[in-house]
Amino acid sequence: QFNQDITIPSVAKIYSLQTYWQKIDEQYEDYVPRFVNVVNRVKKTMNGDSKSSIKIELSHLALDISLEGLRLLSRWRELIVAQAAYKYATPADVNLIKKALGNEYDETNAECPYERVVRFNYTSEDLA
């Protein structure tokens, strides 16, 4: 099990943000209006009796929506870190870099591990 090839496309897809981008976008589009709505309601109720049951209920709602937002951010961060870890585990092949760059190939930069991971290991779709 530990000798599995992590460069096969089906494995690479698991670690690609592209796989999750639509879901992330949907979660964002769903969450932001609800968050803004709660923030606006809190702003409107800042005046008046501080012990009213409406303010207590609104405080619970504000806490819940804030925690939901933190959970979403945590999940999105997890996906970004997983993709970065995958890219570091599977740096771009030097021969592919030579082929892609042709005459512009600079051996000192292209063979540097950092360059192989960061500069040459992301597709245009990854960067979009």
C-alpha positions in Angstrom: 0.0 0.0 0.0 2.8 2.5 0.7 4.4 1.9 -2.7 1.4 3.3 -4.6 2.3 5.7 -7.4 1.1 9.1 -6.3 1.6 10.6 -9.8 -1.2 8.8 -11.4 -4.0 11.1 -12.6 -6.7 9.7 -10.3 -4.5 10.4 -7.2 -3.5 13.8 -8.5 -7.1 14.8 -8.9 -7.8 14.2 -5.2 -5.2 16.8 -4.3 -6.1 19.3 -6.9 -8.1 22.4 -5.9 -9.8 22.3 -9.3 -11.7 19.2 -8.0 -13.2 21.2 -5.2 -13.5 24.7 -6.7 -17.2 24.5 -7.6 -18.1 23.3 -4.2 -16.0 25.9 -2.5 -17.6 28.6 -4.7 -21.1 27.3 -3.8 -20.3 27.3 -0.1 -18.9 30.8 -0.3 -22.0 32.1 -2.3 -24.3 30.4 0.3 -22.4 31.6 3.4 -21.6 35.3 2.7 -25.1 36.6 2.3 -26.2 34.9 5.4 -23.2 36.3 7.3 -23.8 39.8 6.0 -27.5 39.5 7.0 -26.6 38.6 10.6 -24.0 41.4 10.8 -26.6 43.9 9.6 -29.1 42.7 12.1 -26.6 42.9 14.9 -25.8 46.5 13.9 -29.5 47.5 13.9 -30.1 46.1 17.3 -27.1 47.6 19.0 -29.3 50.3 20.5 -31.9 49.7 23.1 -32.3 47.2 26.0 -29.2 45.0 26.2 -31.1 42.1 27.9 -33.9 41.7 25.4 -34.6 38.1 24.3 -34.1 39.3 20.7 -30.5 40.3 21.4 -29.8 37.0 23.1 -31.2 35.0 20.2 -29.3 37.2 17.8 -26.1 36.7 19.8 -26.5 32.9 19.4 -27.2 33.3 15.7 -24.1 35.5 15.3 -22.0 32.9 17.2 -23.3 30.1 15.0 -22.7 31.9 11.7 -19.2 32.9 12.9 -18.4 29.3 13.8 -19.7 28.1 10.5 -17.5 30.6 8.7 -14.4 29.5 10.7 -15.2 25.8 9.8 -15.4 26.7 6.1 -12.1 28.6 6.2 -10.5 25.7 8.0 -11.7 23.2 5.4 -10.6 25.5 2.5 -7.2 25.9 4.1 -6.9 22.1 4.5 -7.5 21.7 0.8 -4.8 24.3 -0.1 -2.3 22.7 2.2 -3.1 19.2 0.8 -2.5 20.5 -2.7 0.8 22.1 -1.7 1.9 18.9 0.0 1.1 16.9 -3.1 3.0 19.3 -5.3 6.1 19.1 -3.0 5.8 15.3 -3.0 5.7 15.2 -6.8 7.9 17.9 -8.2 8.0 18.6 -11.9 10.2 16.3 -13.9 13.4 18.0 -15.1 13.1 16.4 -18.6 9.6 17.9 -19.0 10.9 21.3 -17.9 13.7 21.0 -20.5 11.2 20.1 -23.2 8.8 22.9 -22.3 11.4 25.6 -22.0 13.6 24.6 -25.0 16.3 27.2 -25.5 15.2 29.2 -22.4 16.1 26.2 -20.1 18.4 27.3 -17.3 19.8 24.2 -15.5 20.7 26.1 -12.3 17.0 27.2 -11.8 15.1 24.3 -13.3 16.9 21.6 -11.3 16.4 23.5 -8.0 13.9 21.6 -5.9 11.9 24.8 -5.1 11.7 25.7 -8.8 10.5 22.2 -9.7 7.8 22.4 -7.1 6.6 26.0 -7.3 7.5 27.5 -10.6 7.1 24.5 -12.9 4.6 22.3 -11.1 1.4 24.3 -11.5 -0.7 24.2 -14.6 -2.5 27.3 -16.0 -5.7 25.8 -14.6 -4.2 25.6 -11.1 -3.3 29.3 -11.3 -6.6 30.5 -12.7 
